[in-house]
Amino acid sequence: MVKKKFLSHNAMDKIMREIGALRVSDDAKEALAEVLEQKALEISVEAKKFAEHAGRKTITEKDIHLANK
């Protein structure tokens, strides 16, 4: 099964250069994308639970912040 990718290597490069990296390997870009995607999925699952508990179908900004705590 192929894992779906959501975040581009270009975006990962921009993030790491923002903090001062001069060069970023493709492996580092891939690793950061995998970590961030996994964390985003975990937060999304929890946020969905908060929305459902509140009787909503829509996940709100508040749900995301609560799920990230």
C-alpha positions, 0 to 999 in steps of 0.5 A: 500500500502506498502512503499518501503524501500531503506535504511537498518537499518544497514546503519542507525546504522552506520551513528548514531554510526559515530557521537558517539551514543553508542546505537541506537534503532530500532525505531530511525533507522527506523525514520532516514531511512524514513526521508532520503528516503523522502529527497532523493526522493524529491531531485531526482524529482528536479534533474530529472527536471534539467536534462530534462530542459537541454535536457538530460535523464541522471541525473548528479552529478550537477543536484543532487547538484542543486536540493539540494540547 
